[in-house]
Amino acid sequence: MKQEKQKKEMTIQRVEPLSWWTGIKTLLQLMIYGKGLEDSTVHVEEKGITIREVHPAENPDYLFVDVELAPDLLPGEYRFEVRNGQQQTQFTYWIDRRRKGSASRQSFTSADLVYLLLPDRFANGDPSIDSTPDTTEKADRKNPSGRHGGDLQGILAHLDYLKELGVTTVWITPPQLDNQPSGSYHGYSCTDYYRIDPRFGTNDLYKQLVRTAHEKGLKIIMDAVPNHCGSAHWWMNDLPFHNWVHLHKRMEMSNYRLATITDPNSSRLNRHQTVNGWFDKDMPDMALENEYVFRYFLQLYIWWIEWADLDGLRVDTFPYNEKHSIAKWTKGILEEYPGLSIVAECWHSSPAIVAYWQGDKPKQDGYASYLPSVMDFPLQEALQDALKVDSSGWMEGMNRLFEAVALDFLYQDPKKLMIFLDNHDIKRFADSMHGNTEKIKLGITLLATLRGIPQLYYGTEFGFRSTDLSKGDGAARIDFPGGWKGDRKNLFTGLKIHKKEKEIFGHTQKLFNWRKNAVAIHNGETTHFLPKNNTYAFFRHTPDEAVFVFLNPGKKEVKVHWEKYSECLEGYSNGVNILTGRKATVGKSFTVRARESVVIELSR
Protein backbone atom coordinates (compact mmCIF):
# COMPACT_ATOMS: atom_id res chain seq x y z
CA MET A 1 0.00 0.00 0.00
CA LYS A 2 1.43 3.36 -1.02
CA GLN A 3 2.02 5.88 1.72
CA GLU A 4 0.24 9.22 1.29
CA LYS A 5 2.62 12.07 0.64
CA GLN A 6 2.99 14.06 3.83
CA LYS A 7 1.82 17.64 3.41
CA LYS A 8 4.14 20.47 4.29
CA GLU A 9 3.26 22.50 7.31
CA MET A 10 1.20 25.46 6.15
CA THR A 11 2.87 28.86 6.61
CA ILE A 12 2.32 32.30 5.17
CA GLN A 13 5.38 34.46 4.63
CA ARG A 14 4.05 37.30 2.48
CA VAL A 15 0.77 38.86 1.43
CA GLU A 16 0.86 41.56 -1.26
CA PRO A 17 -0.41 44.24 -1.74
CA LEU A 18 0.30 45.17 1.86
CA SER A 19 -3.15 46.77 2.34
CA TRP A 20 -6.04 48.08 0.26
CA TRP A 21 -8.89 50.59 0.14
CA THR A 22 -12.62 50.59 -0.46
CA GLY A 23 -13.60 52.67 -3.46
CA ILE A 24 -10.75 51.45 -5.68
CA LYS A 25 -12.11 50.33 -9.06
CA THR A 26 -9.38 47.76 -9.65
CA LEU A 27 -10.32 44.36 -8.27
CA LEU A 28 -8.04 43.35 -5.40
CA GLN A 29 -6.00 40.23 -6.11
CA LEU A 30 -3.91 39.10 -3.17
CA MET A 31 -0.68 37.24 -3.83
CA ILE A 32 -0.11 34.90 -0.90
CA TYR A 33 3.31 33.29 -0.56
CA GLY A 34 4.24 30.57 1.91
CA LYS A 35 4.44 26.79 2.22
CA GLY A 36 1.84 24.05 2.07
CA LEU A 37 -0.66 26.22 0.19
CA GLU A 38 -1.60 23.77 -2.56
CA ASP A 39 -5.35 22.99 -2.78
CA SER A 40 -6.07 25.65 -0.15
CA THR A 41 -9.23 27.67 0.25
CA VAL A 42 -9.52 31.17 1.69
CA HIS A 43 -12.31 32.40 3.95
CA VAL A 44 -13.40 35.67 5.56
CA GLU A 45 -16.31 36.00 7.99
CA GLU A 46 -16.86 39.72 7.38
CA LYS A 47 -19.96 40.30 5.22
CA GLY A 48 -18.39 43.24 3.41
CA ILE A 49 -15.54 41.07 2.07
CA THR A 50 -16.23 38.48 -0.61
CA ILE A 51 -13.72 35.91 -1.87
CA ARG A 52 -14.54 35.76 -5.57
CA GLU A 53 -12.00 33.16 -6.65
CA VAL A 54 -8.85 31.40 -5.49
CA HIS A 55 -6.31 30.77 -8.26
CA PRO A 56 -3.63 28.16 -7.60
CA ALA A 57 -0.28 28.96 -9.22
CA GLU A 58 1.97 26.43 -10.93
CA ASN A 59 4.12 26.69 -7.82
CA PRO A 60 2.24 25.35 -4.76
CA ASP A 61 3.92 28.01 -2.61
CA TYR A 62 1.58 30.66 -4.05
CA LEU A 63 -2.11 31.48 -4.08
CA PHE A 64 -3.75 34.34 -5.98
CA VAL A 65 -7.02 35.39 -4.39
CA ASP A 66 -9.63 37.72 -5.94
CA VAL A 67 -11.30 39.79 -3.24
CA GLU A 68 -14.29 42.13 -3.55
CA LEU A 69 -14.81 44.87 -0.98
CA ALA A 70 -18.17 46.46 -0.20
CA PRO A 71 -18.15 50.26 -0.59
CA ASP A 72 -19.42 50.74 2.98
CA LEU A 73 -16.85 48.42 4.59
CA LEU A 74 -15.47 50.10 7.70
CA PRO A 75 -11.72 50.71 7.93
CA GLY A 76 -9.99 48.10 10.01
CA GLU A 77 -7.86 44.98 10.24
CA TYR A 78 -9.63 41.88 9.00
CA ARG A 79 -8.80 38.22 9.52
CA PHE A 80 -8.42 35.90 6.53
CA GLU A 81 -8.26 32.11 7.06
CA VAL A 82 -6.43 29.76 4.72
CA ARG A 83 -7.54 26.11 4.99
CA ASN A 84 -6.08 22.95 3.55
CA GLY A 85 -7.67 19.76 4.86
CA GLN A 86 -6.95 19.58 8.57
CA GLN A 87 -4.45 22.44 8.39
CA GLN A 88 -5.32 26.07 8.61
CA THR A 89 -3.54 29.33 9.21
CA GLN A 90 -4.54 32.95 9.12
CA PHE A 91 -3.34 36.44 8.41
CA THR A 92 -4.71 39.89 9.14
CA TYR A 93 -5.17 42.47 6.42
CA TRP A 94 -5.70 46.21 6.73
CA ILE A 95 -8.45 47.78 4.62
CA ASP A 96 -8.99 51.52 4.68
CA ARG A 97 -11.14 54.14 2.97
CA ARG A 98 -9.64 56.30 0.23
CA ARG A 99 -8.81 59.84 1.26
CA LYS A 100 -11.29 62.41 -0.03
CA GLY A 101 -10.49 63.49 -3.58
CA SER A 102 -7.89 60.76 -4.11
CA ALA A 103 -9.32 59.59 -7.44
CA SER A 104 -9.45 63.15 -8.80
CA ARG A 105 -5.91 64.13 -7.79
CA GLN A 106 -4.11 66.47 -10.15
CA SER A 107 -0.56 65.97 -11.30
CA PHE A 108 2.48 67.63 -12.82
CA THR A 109 1.96 69.63 -16.03
CA SER A 110 3.82 71.94 -18.39
CA ALA A 111 3.57 74.59 -15.65
CA ASP A 112 6.02 72.59 -13.51
CA LEU A 113 9.77 72.18 -13.24
CA VAL A 114 10.65 68.55 -12.54
CA TYR A 115 13.90 68.01 -10.64
CA LEU A 116 15.50 64.57 -11.09
CA LEU A 117 17.68 63.23 -8.30
CA LEU A 118 19.21 59.96 -7.14
CA PRO A 119 18.71 59.78 -3.35
CA ASP A 120 22.05 58.00 -2.84
CA ARG A 121 23.92 60.93 -4.43
CA PHE A 122 21.90 63.94 -3.20
CA ALA A 123 22.30 64.26 0.56
CA ASN A 124 23.07 62.04 3.56
CA GLY A 125 20.59 62.95 6.28
CA ASP A 126 21.05 59.84 8.42
CA PRO A 127 24.57 58.33 8.41
CA SER A 128 23.45 55.55 10.76
CA ILE A 129 21.72 53.74 7.87
CA ASP A 130 24.51 54.04 5.28
CA SER A 131 25.01 50.29 5.72
CA THR A 132 22.43 48.00 7.29
CA PRO A 133 22.61 44.39 8.59
CA ASP A 134 19.80 43.22 6.28
CA THR A 135 21.31 44.52 3.03
CA THR A 136 24.28 43.13 1.11
CA GLU A 137 26.14 46.11 -0.31
CA LYS A 138 27.77 48.38 2.24
CA ALA A 139 28.57 52.07 1.86
CA ASP A 140 31.79 52.98 0.05
CA ARG A 141 31.87 56.60 -1.00
CA LYS A 142 35.21 56.13 -2.78
CA ASN A 143 33.63 53.70 -5.23
CA PRO A 144 31.89 55.60 -8.10
CA SER A 145 29.47 52.69 -8.51
CA GLY A 146 29.04 52.02 -4.81
CA ARG A 147 26.62 53.15 -2.14
CA HIS A 148 27.44 56.66 -0.96
CA GLY A 149 24.87 57.10 1.81
CA GLY A 150 22.38 59.62 0.45
CA ASP A 151 18.86 59.00 1.74
CA LEU A 152 15.29 60.24 2.09
CA GLN A 153 16.12 62.26 5.18
CA GLY A 154 18.68 64.12 3.07
CA ILE A 155 15.99 65.02 0.55
CA LEU A 156 13.65 66.11 3.34
CA ALA A 157 16.33 68.41 4.74
CA HIS A 158 16.73 70.22 1.40
CA LEU A 159 13.17 70.66 0.15
CA ASP A 160 13.45 74.38 0.84
CA TYR A 161 16.54 74.55 -1.39
CA LEU A 162 14.57 72.95 -4.23
CA LYS A 163 11.64 75.30 -3.76
CA GLU A 164 13.89 78.38 -3.76
CA LEU A 165 15.54 77.14 -6.97
CA GLY A 166 12.15 77.15 -8.68
CA VAL A 167 11.44 73.42 -8.57
CA THR A 168 7.79 72.41 -8.26
CA THR A 169 8.05 68.61 -8.73
CA VAL A 170 10.66 66.08 -7.61
CA TRP A 171 11.35 62.87 -9.54
CA ILE A 172 13.20 60.45 -7.29
CA THR A 173 14.80 57.38 -8.87
CA PRO A 174 13.37 54.11 -7.48
CA PRO A 175 13.46 54.21 -3.66
CA GLN A 176 12.47 50.56 -3.16
CA LEU A 177 14.86 47.89 -1.94
CA ASP A 178 17.64 47.06 -4.39
CA ASN A 179 19.63 44.33 -2.66
CA GLN A 180 21.94 43.43 -5.53
CA PRO A 181 25.47 42.65 -4.28
CA SER A 182 26.96 45.61 -6.19
CA GLY A 183 25.87 48.68 -8.13
CA SER A 184 22.62 48.80 -6.16
CA TYR A 185 22.58 52.54 -5.46
CA HIS A 186 20.44 53.49 -8.49
CA GLY A 187 17.48 51.33 -7.45
CA TYR A 188 16.51 49.99 -10.87
CA SER A 189 17.18 46.33 -9.91
CA CYS A 190 14.37 46.07 -7.39
CA THR A 191 14.37 43.12 -4.99
CA ASP A 192 11.26 44.03 -2.96
CA TYR A 193 8.74 46.33 -4.59
CA TYR A 194 6.78 47.06 -1.42
CA ARG A 195 9.68 48.05 0.80
CA ILE A 196 11.71 51.26 0.79
CA ASP A 197 15.42 50.42 0.78
CA PRO A 198 16.51 50.61 4.45
CA ARG A 199 19.63 52.51 3.35
CA PHE A 200 17.24 55.24 2.21
CA GLY A 201 14.86 55.01 5.15
CA THR A 202 11.47 53.42 5.80
CA ASN A 203 8.08 53.28 4.15
CA ASP A 204 6.78 55.71 6.76
CA LEU A 205 9.65 58.13 6.10
CA TYR A 206 8.82 58.06 2.39
CA LYS A 207 5.23 58.94 3.19
CA GLN A 208 6.46 61.73 5.46
CA LEU A 209 8.65 63.06 2.63
CA VAL A 210 5.64 63.25 0.31
CA ARG A 211 3.49 64.89 2.99
CA THR A 212 6.15 67.49 3.82
CA ALA A 213 6.74 68.20 0.14
CA HIS A 214 3.02 68.84 -0.30
CA GLU A 215 3.03 71.22 2.65
CA LYS A 216 5.75 73.18 0.85
CA GLY A 217 3.88 73.18 -2.46
CA LEU A 218 6.04 70.49 -4.07
CA LYS A 219 4.93 67.34 -5.90
CA ILE A 220 6.58 63.91 -5.84
CA ILE A 221 6.91 61.49 -8.77
CA MET A 222 7.72 57.81 -8.25
CA ASP A 223 9.98 56.05 -10.77
CA ALA A 224 8.10 52.89 -11.81
CA VAL A 225 9.91 49.83 -13.18
CA PRO A 226 7.47 47.17 -14.44
CA ASN A 227 9.85 45.86 -17.12
CA HIS A 228 12.40 44.13 -14.91
CA CYS A 229 13.33 43.24 -11.34
CA GLY A 230 16.72 42.47 -9.80
CA SER A 231 18.23 38.99 -9.97
CA ALA A 232 18.33 39.05 -6.14
CA HIS A 233 14.56 39.60 -5.92
CA TRP A 234 13.05 37.29 -3.30
CA TRP A 235 10.84 35.48 -5.84
CA MET A 236 13.65 34.56 -8.26
CA ASN A 237 14.43 31.32 -6.40
CA ASP A 238 10.77 30.32 -6.20
CA LEU A 239 8.78 31.74 -9.12
CA PRO A 240 4.96 31.47 -9.07
CA PHE A 241 4.82 30.47 -12.75
CA HIS A 242 7.46 29.41 -15.23
CA ASN A 243 6.51 32.46 -17.32
CA TRP A 244 6.54 34.97 -14.45
CA VAL A 245 9.75 36.29 -16.04
CA HIS A 246 11.14 35.65 -19.51
CA LEU A 247 13.51 32.73 -18.99
CA HIS A 248 15.86 31.54 -21.71
CA LYS A 249 17.91 28.37 -22.14
CA ARG A 250 20.89 30.65 -22.46
CA MET A 251 21.07 34.23 -21.29
CA GLU A 252 19.50 36.41 -23.95
CA MET A 253 19.92 40.16 -23.67
CA SER A 254 17.67 42.65 -25.39
CA ASN A 255 19.04 44.00 -28.66
CA TYR A 256 17.84 47.46 -27.47
CA ARG A 257 16.51 48.25 -30.97
CA LEU A 258 13.15 49.95 -30.35
CA ALA A 259 12.65 50.33 -34.10
CA THR A 260 11.82 46.61 -34.26
CA ILE A 261 8.59 47.27 -32.35
CA THR A 262 7.29 50.03 -34.63
CA ASP A 263 8.78 48.67 -37.86
CA PRO A 264 6.10 46.97 -40.03
CA ASN A 265 8.91 45.07 -41.77
CA SER A 266 10.53 43.73 -38.59
CA SER A 267 11.09 40.02 -38.13
CA ARG A 268 9.38 38.30 -35.19
CA LEU A 269 12.83 37.10 -34.11
CA ASN A 270 14.23 40.62 -33.73
CA ARG A 271 11.07 42.01 -32.14
CA HIS A 272 10.97 39.14 -29.66
CA GLN A 273 14.55 39.75 -28.59
CA THR A 274 13.91 43.47 -28.08
CA VAL A 275 11.00 42.84 -25.74
CA ASN A 276 11.78 39.49 -24.11
CA GLY A 277 15.54 39.76 -23.81
CA TRP A 278 16.83 40.90 -20.42
CA PHE A 279 17.73 44.55 -20.10
CA ASP A 280 20.84 43.56 -18.17
CA LYS A 281 22.30 40.27 -16.94
CA ASP A 282 21.17 41.17 -13.40
CA MET A 283 17.73 42.39 -14.47
CA PRO A 284 15.30 39.52 -15.19
CA ASP A 285 12.68 40.56 -17.70
CA MET A 286 9.12 40.55 -16.33
CA ALA A 287 6.44 38.80 -18.42
CA LEU A 288 3.76 41.46 -18.20
CA GLU A 289 1.61 39.52 -20.66
CA ASN A 290 1.06 36.96 -17.86
CA GLU A 291 -2.24 38.12 -16.34
CA TYR A 292 -0.99 37.59 -12.78
CA VAL A 293 2.17 39.59 -13.41
CA PHE A 294 0.07 42.32 -14.99
CA ARG A 295 -2.27 42.52 -12.00
CA TYR A 296 0.68 42.51 -9.62
CA PHE A 297 2.25 45.59 -11.23
CA LEU A 298 -1.05 47.41 -11.73
CA GLN A 299 -1.90 47.00 -8.05
CA LEU A 300 1.66 47.77 -6.97
CA TYR A 301 1.67 51.32 -8.33
CA ILE A 302 -1.96 51.99 -7.41
CA TRP A 303 -0.91 51.00 -3.87
CA TRP A 304 2.05 53.41 -3.81
CA ILE A 305 0.01 56.27 -5.31
CA GLU A 306 -2.77 55.75 -2.80
CA TRP A 307 -0.66 54.92 0.26
CA ALA A 308 1.99 57.62 -0.14
CA ASP A 309 -0.32 60.16 -1.88
CA LEU A 310 1.92 60.49 -4.94
CA ASP A 311 1.55 63.07 -7.73
CA GLY A 312 2.65 61.08 -10.77
CA LEU A 313 4.76 58.33 -12.25
CA ARG A 314 7.80 58.14 -14.49
CA VAL A 315 8.04 54.73 -16.19
CA ASP A 316 11.45 53.24 -16.92
CA THR A 317 12.14 51.36 -20.21
CA PHE A 318 8.47 51.51 -21.21
CA PRO A 319 8.71 50.00 -24.75
CA TYR A 320 10.67 46.97 -23.54
CA ASN A 321 7.45 45.59 -22.03
CA GLU A 322 5.03 43.67 -24.23
CA LYS A 323 3.36 46.72 -25.75
CA HIS A 324 -0.31 45.76 -25.40
CA SER A 325 0.15 44.74 -21.77
CA ILE A 326 1.94 47.95 -20.81
CA ALA A 327 -0.75 49.99 -22.60
CA LYS A 328 -3.39 48.13 -20.60
CA TRP A 329 -1.38 48.87 -17.43
CA THR A 330 -1.20 52.58 -18.29
CA LYS A 331 -4.91 52.70 -19.05
CA GLY A 332 -5.65 50.93 -15.76
CA ILE A 333 -3.68 53.49 -13.74
CA LEU A 334 -5.40 56.38 -15.53
CA GLU A 335 -8.86 54.87 -15.07
CA GLU A 336 -8.15 54.91 -11.34
CA TYR A 337 -6.59 58.42 -11.46
CA PRO A 338 -7.81 60.29 -14.58
CA GLY A 339 -5.85 63.45 -13.71
CA LEU A 340 -2.53 61.68 -13.09
CA SER A 341 0.46 62.39 -15.30
CA ILE A 342 2.59 59.46 -16.44
CA VAL A 343 5.80 60.14 -18.35
CA ALA A 344 7.68 57.26 -19.91
CA GLU A 345 11.21 56.65 -21.08
CA CYS A 346 10.99 55.77 -24.78
CA TRP A 347 14.62 56.31 -25.66
CA HIS A 348 15.20 56.80 -29.36
CA SER A 349 16.70 59.49 -31.57
CA SER A 350 13.84 59.44 -34.09
CA PRO A 351 10.86 61.71 -33.30
CA ALA A 352 8.63 59.38 -35.35
CA ILE A 353 9.46 56.41 -33.13
CA VAL A 354 9.16 58.39 -29.90
CA ALA A 355 5.82 59.85 -31.08
CA TYR A 356 4.48 56.31 -31.58
CA TRP A 357 4.46 55.87 -27.81
CA GLN A 358 2.50 58.98 -26.86
CA GLY A 359 -1.24 59.30 -26.55
CA ASP A 360 -4.55 57.49 -26.71
CA LYS A 361 -5.14 57.93 -30.44
CA PRO A 362 -4.46 54.69 -32.38
CA LYS A 363 -1.45 54.75 -34.68
CA GLN A 364 -1.41 53.28 -38.17
CA ASP A 365 -1.23 49.74 -36.76
CA GLY A 366 -4.09 50.43 -34.32
CA TYR A 367 -1.83 50.69 -31.26
CA ALA A 368 -2.29 53.30 -28.53
CA SER A 369 -0.11 53.40 -25.41
CA TYR A 370 -2.40 55.81 -23.46
CA LEU A 371 0.72 57.62 -22.23
CA PRO A 372 0.10 61.32 -21.63
CA SER A 373 3.83 62.08 -21.85
CA VAL A 374 7.09 60.65 -23.13
CA MET A 375 10.66 61.88 -22.68
CA ASP A 376 11.80 63.96 -25.63
CA PHE A 377 15.18 62.38 -26.40
CA PRO A 378 15.23 63.68 -30.01
CA LEU A 379 14.97 67.29 -28.81
CA GLN A 380 17.61 66.69 -26.14
CA GLU A 381 20.04 65.38 -28.75
CA ALA A 382 19.26 68.24 -31.15
CA LEU A 383 19.69 70.85 -28.45
CA GLN A 384 23.00 69.37 -27.36
CA ASP A 385 24.26 69.09 -30.95
CA ALA A 386 23.14 72.64 -31.72
CA LEU A 387 25.02 74.21 -28.82
CA LYS A 388 28.22 72.21 -28.73
CA VAL A 389 29.37 73.46 -32.14
CA ASP A 390 29.95 76.99 -33.40
CA SER A 391 29.27 76.23 -37.06
CA SER A 392 25.94 77.00 -38.75
CA GLY A 393 25.65 74.59 -41.66
CA TRP A 394 22.37 73.42 -43.16
CA MET A 395 21.78 70.95 -40.32
CA GLU A 396 24.19 72.36 -37.75
CA GLY A 397 23.96 74.80 -34.90
CA MET A 398 20.59 76.49 -34.46
CA ASN A 399 19.41 75.00 -37.76
CA ARG A 400 19.63 71.59 -36.10
CA LEU A 401 17.40 72.78 -33.25
CA PHE A 402 14.96 74.49 -35.61
CA GLU A 403 14.50 71.27 -37.60
CA ALA A 404 13.85 69.29 -34.41
CA VAL A 405 11.13 71.67 -33.23
CA ALA A 406 9.66 71.66 -36.75
CA LEU A 407 8.77 67.97 -36.27
CA ASP A 408 6.25 68.68 -33.50
CA PHE A 409 3.46 67.69 -35.90
CA LEU A 410 4.40 64.05 -35.27
CA TYR A 411 3.36 64.14 -31.62
CA GLN A 412 -0.17 63.87 -30.29
CA ASP A 413 0.61 66.68 -27.84
CA PRO A 414 4.13 68.19 -27.91
CA LYS A 415 3.29 70.42 -24.91
CA LYS A 416 3.15 67.30 -22.75
CA LEU A 417 6.57 66.00 -23.78
CA MET A 418 9.19 66.00 -21.02
CA ILE A 419 12.17 68.03 -22.22
CA PHE A 420 15.63 67.96 -20.64
CA LEU A 421 19.28 68.81 -21.13
CA ASP A 422 20.57 65.69 -19.42
CA ASN A 423 19.54 62.93 -17.06
CA HIS A 424 21.01 60.03 -15.09
CA ASP A 425 21.44 57.81 -18.16
CA ILE A 426 23.35 60.15 -20.46
CA LYS A 427 26.36 62.43 -20.41
CA ARG A 428 26.02 65.50 -18.23
CA PHE A 429 25.13 68.60 -20.25
CA ALA A 430 28.11 70.52 -18.88
CA ASP A 431 30.42 67.73 -20.07
CA SER A 432 28.93 68.03 -23.57
CA MET A 433 29.52 71.79 -23.43
CA HIS A 434 33.08 71.25 -22.13
CA GLY A 435 32.18 73.33 -19.09
CA ASN A 436 31.45 76.46 -21.12
CA THR A 437 29.34 78.63 -18.79
CA GLU A 438 27.73 80.67 -21.57
CA LYS A 439 26.60 77.59 -23.48
CA ILE A 440 25.26 75.96 -20.32
CA LYS A 441 23.19 79.08 -19.66
CA LEU A 442 21.88 79.06 -23.24
CA GLY A 443 20.76 75.47 -22.73
CA ILE A 444 18.95 76.40 -19.52
CA THR A 445 17.21 79.30 -21.31
CA LEU A 446 15.89 76.83 -23.88
CA LEU A 447 14.85 74.36 -21.20
CA ALA A 448 12.83 77.10 -19.48
CA THR A 449 11.11 78.45 -22.60
CA LEU A 450 10.56 75.68 -25.16
CA ARG A 451 7.27 73.74 -25.22
CA GLY A 452 6.91 70.80 -22.89
CA ILE A 453 7.50 69.85 -19.27
CA PRO A 454 11.05 70.81 -18.27
CA GLN A 455 13.15 68.33 -16.27
CA LEU A 456 16.33 69.51 -14.57
CA TYR A 457 18.93 66.94 -13.52
CA TYR A 458 20.37 67.51 -10.06
CA GLY A 459 23.48 69.67 -10.21
CA THR A 460 22.83 71.00 -13.70
CA GLU A 461 21.87 74.25 -11.97
CA PHE A 462 25.58 74.54 -11.07
CA GLY A 463 27.03 73.04 -14.25
CA PHE A 464 28.00 69.73 -12.61
CA ARG A 465 30.59 67.73 -14.53
CA SER A 466 31.57 64.08 -14.24
CA THR A 467 34.58 63.25 -12.11
CA ASP A 468 35.96 60.81 -14.70
CA LEU A 469 34.07 60.06 -17.91
CA SER A 470 35.98 56.79 -18.34
CA LYS A 471 34.34 55.37 -15.20
CA GLY A 472 30.79 55.43 -16.57
CA ASP A 473 27.49 56.35 -14.99
CA GLY A 474 28.74 56.26 -11.42
CA ALA A 475 31.23 59.04 -12.08
CA ALA A 476 28.53 61.21 -13.69
CA ARG A 477 26.13 60.59 -10.82
CA ILE A 478 28.31 62.54 -8.44
CA ASP A 479 27.58 63.49 -4.84
CA PHE A 480 26.01 66.90 -4.31
CA PRO A 481 28.68 68.95 -2.47
CA GLY A 482 27.37 69.84 0.97
CA GLY A 483 25.09 66.84 1.21
CA TRP A 484 27.55 64.99 3.47
CA LYS A 485 28.82 66.07 6.85
CA GLY A 486 32.40 67.24 6.50
CA ASP A 487 32.15 68.26 2.84
CA ARG A 488 34.56 71.16 2.34
CA LYS A 489 32.23 72.69 -0.24
CA ASN A 490 28.52 73.22 0.32
CA LEU A 491 26.45 74.26 -2.68
CA PHE A 492 23.26 74.19 -0.61
CA THR A 493 24.56 77.15 1.39
CA GLY A 494 26.97 78.67 -1.14
CA LEU A 495 30.09 77.74 0.86
CA LYS A 496 33.14 77.88 -1.44
CA ILE A 497 30.92 78.24 -4.49
CA HIS A 498 32.83 79.04 -7.68
CA LYS A 499 31.96 82.20 -9.61
CA LYS A 500 30.85 80.18 -12.65
CA GLU A 501 28.67 77.94 -10.49
CA LYS A 502 27.05 80.99 -8.92
CA GLU A 503 26.40 82.48 -12.36
CA ILE A 504 24.72 79.34 -13.70
CA PHE A 505 22.68 78.89 -10.53
CA GLY A 506 21.48 82.51 -10.60
CA HIS A 507 20.46 82.18 -14.24
CA THR A 508 18.54 78.95 -13.53
CA GLN A 509 16.85 80.28 -10.41
CA LYS A 510 15.73 83.49 -12.08
CA LEU A 511 14.30 81.73 -15.12
CA PHE A 512 12.39 79.02 -13.33
CA ASN A 513 10.95 81.19 -10.59
CA TRP A 514 9.69 83.54 -13.31
CA ARG A 515 8.41 80.58 -15.29
CA LYS A 516 6.04 79.53 -12.48
CA ASN A 517 3.61 82.26 -13.53
CA ALA A 518 4.40 82.50 -17.25
CA VAL A 519 1.15 81.24 -18.78
CA ALA A 520 2.39 81.75 -22.35
CA ILE A 521 5.26 79.36 -21.60
CA HIS A 522 2.98 76.78 -19.95
CA ASN A 523 0.19 76.68 -22.51
CA GLY A 524 1.17 78.92 -25.40
CA GLU A 525 1.74 78.03 -29.01
CA THR A 526 5.20 78.29 -30.55
CA THR A 527 6.10 80.42 -33.54
CA HIS A 528 9.75 80.19 -34.52
CA PHE A 529 11.80 81.77 -37.28
CA LEU A 530 14.48 80.31 -39.51
CA PRO A 531 17.88 80.80 -37.89
CA LYS A 532 20.14 83.42 -39.39
CA ASN A 533 23.88 83.58 -38.65
CA ASN A 534 23.37 80.82 -36.11
CA THR A 535 20.83 82.77 -34.04
CA TYR A 536 17.41 81.42 -33.08
CA ALA A 537 14.25 83.41 -32.35
CA PHE A 538 10.84 82.18 -31.24
CA PHE A 539 7.67 83.33 -29.53
CA ARG A 540 5.53 81.50 -27.00
CA HIS A 541 2.09 83.03 -27.11
CA THR A 542 -1.54 82.81 -26.09
CA PRO A 543 -4.26 85.20 -27.30
CA ASP A 544 -3.48 87.40 -24.28
CA GLU A 545 0.23 86.94 -23.55
CA ALA A 546 3.51 86.58 -25.43
CA VAL A 547 7.16 85.93 -24.65
CA PHE A 548 9.97 86.56 -27.14
CA VAL A 549 13.12 84.44 -26.88
CA PHE A 550 16.31 85.11 -28.81
CA LEU A 551 19.54 83.11 -28.61
CA ASN A 552 22.88 84.15 -29.96
CA PRO A 553 25.30 81.20 -29.52
CA GLY A 554 27.85 82.83 -31.83
CA LYS A 555 31.08 84.60 -30.98
CA LYS A 556 29.91 88.03 -32.18
CA GLU A 557 27.16 90.32 -30.98
CA VAL A 558 24.09 90.69 -33.21
CA LYS A 559 21.42 93.35 -33.62
CA VAL A 560 17.77 92.36 -33.34
CA HIS A 561 15.28 94.22 -35.55
CA TRP A 562 11.66 93.86 -34.43
CA GLU A 563 10.10 94.30 -37.89
CA LYS A 564 11.19 90.79 -38.84
CA TYR A 565 8.84 89.42 -36.19
CA SER A 566 5.86 91.71 -36.81
CA GLU A 567 3.41 88.83 -37.29
CA CYS A 568 3.70 88.01 -33.58
CA LEU A 569 3.80 91.58 -32.27
CA GLU A 570 0.36 92.95 -33.05
CA GLY A 571 -0.87 94.93 -30.05
CA TYR A 572 2.42 94.73 -28.16
CA SER A 573 4.47 97.86 -27.54
CA ASN A 574 6.77 97.13 -24.62
CA GLY A 575 8.38 94.34 -22.69
CA VAL A 576 10.83 93.42 -19.98
CA ASN A 577 13.89 91.20 -20.35
CA ILE A 578 13.34 88.95 -17.38
CA LEU A 579 17.04 88.03 -17.26
CA THR A 580 18.22 91.60 -16.74
CA GLY A 581 15.12 93.50 -15.69
CA ARG A 582 15.68 96.01 -18.49
CA LYS A 583 12.75 97.40 -20.42
CA ALA A 584 12.41 96.76 -24.14
CA THR A 585 10.51 98.88 -26.63
CA VAL A 586 8.96 97.10 -29.58
CA GLY A 587 10.23 98.75 -32.75
CA LYS A 588 13.50 99.87 -31.22
CA SER A 589 16.33 97.53 -32.24
CA PHE A 590 18.67 96.17 -29.62
CA THR A 591 21.92 94.24 -29.39
CA VAL A 592 22.43 90.73 -28.03
CA ARG A 593 25.96 89.99 -26.99
CA ALA A 594 27.87 86.88 -28.05
CA ARG A 595 26.67 83.66 -26.42
CA GLU A 596 23.81 85.34 -24.64
CA SER A 597 20.04 85.03 -24.68
CA VAL A 598 17.17 87.37 -24.06
CA VAL A 599 13.73 86.43 -22.73
CA ILE A 600 11.32 89.34 -23.14
CA GLU A 601 7.87 89.23 -21.56
CA LEU A 602 5.79 91.46 -23.82
CA SER A 603 3.06 93.82 -22.73
CA ARG A 604 0.38 95.73 -24.62
Secondary structure, 3 states (H helix, E strand, C coil): CCCCCCCCCCEEEEEECCEEEECCCCCEEEEEEEECCCCCEEECCCCCEEEEEEEECCCCCEEEEEEEECCCCCCEEEEEEEEECCEEEEEEEEEEECCCCCCCCCCCCCCCCEEEECHHHHCCCCHHHCCCCCCCCCECCCCCCCECCCCHHHHHHCHHHHHHHCCCEEEECCCEECCCCCCCCCCCCCCEEEEECCCCCCHHHHHHHHHHHHHCCCEEEEEECCCECCCCCHHHHCCCCCCCECCCCCCCECCCCCHHHHCCCCCHHHHHHHHHCECECCECEECCCCHHHHHHHHHHHHHHHHHHCCCEEEECCHHHCCHHHHHHHHHHHHHHCCCCEEEECCCCCCHHHHHHCCECCCCCCCCCCCECEEECHHHHHHHHHHHHCCCCCCCCHHHHHHHHHHHHHHCCCHHHCEEECCCCCCCCHHHHCCCCHHHHHHHHHHHHHCCCEEEEECCHHHCCCCCCHHHCHHHHCCCCCCCCCCCCCECCCCECCCHHHHHHHHHHHHHHHHHCCCHHHHHCEEEEEEEECCEEEEEEECCCCEEEEEEECCCCCEEECHHHHHHHCCCCCEEEECCCCCEEECCCCEEECCCEEEEEEEEC
